[in-house]
Amino acid sequence: MPHVVPSKKLIKFDTKTFLSTINGGRKIEAFPKKQTIFAQGDSADAVFCIKEGKVKLTVVSQLGKEATIGILAEGEFFGEGCLTGQPLRLCSATTMTDCSVMKIDKKSMNEVLHQHAFSDMFVGYLLAQNIRYEEDLVDQLFNSSEKRLARALLLLAHFGKEGVPEPVVPKVSQETLAEMIGTTRARVSFFMNRFRKLGFIDYGEGGGLQVHSSLLNIVLHD
């Protein structure tokens, strides 16, 4: 009779478990509001995944001008440039709220990318981010500051993503919005007042901002 080799039970890789448990190459760190997670020019040696809270990514030019390039929320990654050989951070990451963040060192991240379940998820995330950056560039080049502000508010409220849109939490300052869309605080203030009077946004208690789907009219209007 032919020798039958007993089949080994395959252990299915669980991405959710990986991103919620600590190990030698990953740990969960807590950061209070307005704390720097890493600064532009720091050594790039790890990838981060947000467990709770919001994180702002900013860059500063040689002349000292600062620009906000992204606001990230739960489930989003940042610092992935280290995986492509980037030796230093090209931006700074600062918490906008109290945050819980999973830090995954470069070696562990490279190892887990060989797991199909994780690599499929991560590549899908990177592709979505790349599309977002391309849309941001087109928006910056061709749209008015009013349209850019409307689009930024809709993205912050998670319109276009699965699930129910949420208020913009925490409160995003007009200075930050101005940095994001490349205009002045005065222009942002003018358009925010206009949006409120038209019923596109509402200010809630504690400074929270509710964005209504009617704000899409500004983005879609030629």
C-alpha positions in Angstrom: 0.0 0.0 0.0 1.3 3.5 -0.8 2.4 5.5 2.2 0.0 8.3 3.0 1.4 11.4 4.5 -1.0 12.9 7.1 -2.1 16.3 6.0 -1.0 19.2 8.2 -3.7 21.6 9.3 -2.9 25.0 7.8 -2.9 27.9 10.1 -4.9 30.7 8.5 -3.3 34.1 8.9 -5.6 36.6 10.7 -4.9 40.2 9.7 -7.2 41.5 12.4 -5.4 39.5 15.1 -2.0 40.6 13.8 -3.0 44.3 14.0 -4.4 44.0 17.5 -1.8 41.9 19.4 1.7 42.7 20.5 4.8 40.7 19.7 8.5 41.2 19.4 8.3 43.3 16.3 5.1 45.3 17.1 3.7 47.1 20.0 0.7 49.3 20.8 1.6 52.8 22.0 -0.6 55.6 23.5 -0.1 59.2 22.5 -1.9 62.2 24.0 -3.4 64.9 21.9 -1.0 67.2 20.0 2.0 64.9 20.5 4.5 64.1 17.7 4.7 60.5 16.8 7.7 61.1 14.4 9.1 64.3 12.9 10.3 65.1 9.4 13.9 64.0 9.1 13.7 61.2 11.8 14.9 57.8 11.0 12.3 55.7 9.1 12.3 52.4 10.7 8.6 51.4 11.3 5.1 51.5 9.9 2.2 52.6 12.1 -1.5 51.7 12.1 -4.1 53.8 14.0 -6.2 51.8 16.5 -8.0 54.9 17.9 -7.9 58.6 17.2 -6.8 60.9 14.4 -3.3 61.7 13.1 -2.2 64.7 11.0 0.6 64.5 8.5 2.5 67.7 7.7 5.5 68.8 5.8 7.7 71.9 6.2 9.6 73.5 3.3 13.1 74.8 3.6 11.6 78.3 3.9 9.6 77.1 6.9 6.2 77.0 5.2 4.0 74.1 6.6 1.4 72.2 4.7 -1.0 69.5 5.9 -0.9 66.6 3.5 -3.4 64.3 5.2 -5.6 63.5 8.2 -5.8 59.8 9.0 -8.3 57.9 11.2 -8.8 54.5 12.7 -7.5 51.6 10.5 -5.2 53.7 8.4 -1.5 53.3 8.0 1.3 55.8 7.9 5.1 55.7 7.8 5.1 53.0 5.0 7.8 54.9 3.1 10.4 52.9 5.1 9.4 49.8 3.2 10.7 51.3 -0.1 14.1 52.1 1.3 13.3 55.6 2.5 15.9 56.3 5.2 14.4 59.4 6.7 10.8 60.6 7.3 9.6 63.0 4.6 6.8 64.3 6.8 5.8 64.7 10.5 3.0 62.8 12.2 1.1 64.5 15.0 -1.9 63.4 17.0 -5.1 65.4 16.8 -6.7 63.5 19.6 -5.6 61.0 22.2 -4.5 58.1 20.1 -3.7 54.4 20.3 -1.3 53.3 17.6 0.2 50.0 16.6 3.9 50.3 15.7 5.3 47.6 13.5 9.1 47.6 12.9 10.3 47.4 9.3 11.6 43.8 9.6 8.3 42.5 11.0 6.4 44.4 8.4 8.5 43.0 5.5 8.0 39.4 6.9 4.2 39.7 7.2 3.9 41.1 3.7 4.6 37.5 2.5 1.2 36.5 4.0 -1.4 36.7 1.2 -4.2 37.9 3.4 -2.2 40.8 4.8 -0.4 41.7 1.6 -3.8 41.8 -0.3 -5.2 44.1 2.3 -2.1 46.4 2.5 -1.7 46.7 -1.3 -5.4 47.5 -1.6 -4.9 50.2 1.0 -1.8 51.7 -0.7 -3.6 51.7 -4.1 -6.6 53.5 -2.6 -4.2 56.1 -1.0 -2.4 56.6 -4.3 -5.7 57.3 -6.0 -6.5 59.7 -3.2 -3.2 61.6 -3.7 -3.8 61.8 -7.4 -7.3 63.2 -6.8 -5.8 65.7 -4.3 -3.3 66.9 -6.9 -5.9 67.4 -9.6 -8.1 69.1 -7.1 -5.3 71.5 -6.2 -4.4 72.3 -9.8 -7.8 72.8 -11.3 -10.5 73.5 -8.7 -11.3 76.7 -6.8 -10.5 77.1 -3.1 -14.2 76.8 -2.4 -14.5 73.4 -4.1 -11.2 72.3 -2.5 -12.6 73.1 0.9 -15.9 71.3 0.2 -14.1 68.2 -0.9 -11.8 68.3 2.1 -14.8 68.5 4.5 -16.6 65.6 2.7 -13.5 63.4 2.9 -13.1 64.2 6.6 -16.7 63.2 7.1 -16.0 59.9 5.3 -18.4 60.5 2.4 -17.6 58.1 -0.4 -16.6 55.3 2.0 -18.6 52.4 3.3 -20.7 53.1 6.3 -22.6 56.1 7.6 -20.9 59.5 7.3 -19.7 60.9 10.6 -19.2 64.4 12.0 -15.8 65.8 11.6 -14.3 64.8 15.0 -12.2 66.2 16.4 -12.7 69.8 15.6 -10.3 70.7 12.7 -9.0 74.3 12.9 -9.5 76.7 10.1 -5.7 77.1 10.0 -5.4 73.3 9.3 -8.1 73.4 6.6 -6.3 76.4 5.0 -3.0 74.3 5.0 -4.8 71.3 3.5 -6.3 73.2 0.5 -3.6 75.8 -0.1 -5.4 79.0 0.8 -5.7 81.6 3.6 -7.6 81.2 6.9 -9.7 84.2 5.9 -10.9 82.5 2.8 -11.7 79.3 4.7 -13.7 81.4 7.3 -15.6 83.1 4.5 -16.6 79.8 2.8 -17.4 78.0 6.1 -19.8 80.8 7.0 -21.3 80.5 3.5 -21.7 76.7 3.8 -23.4 77.1 7.2 -25.8 79.7 5.9 -26.7 77.4 3.0 -27.3 74.5 5.3 -24.4 72.4 4.1 -22.7 72.2 7.5 -23.8 72.6 11.1 -21.7 73.3 14.2 -22.5 71.0 17.1 -21.8 71.2 20.8 -18.1 71.1 21.7 -17.1 72.4 18.3 -18.0 69.3 16.3 -18.9 69.8 12.7 -21.7 67.9 10.9 -21.3 67.7 7.2 -24.4 67.2 5.1 -24.5 65.4 1.8 -25.9 68.6 0.2 -22.3 69.9 0.3 -21.7 67.7 -2.7 -23.5 70.4 -4.7 -20.5 72.7 -4.4 -18.1 70.0 -5.6 -20.3 68.9 -8.5 -21.3 72.4 -9.6 -19.4 73.8 -12.7 
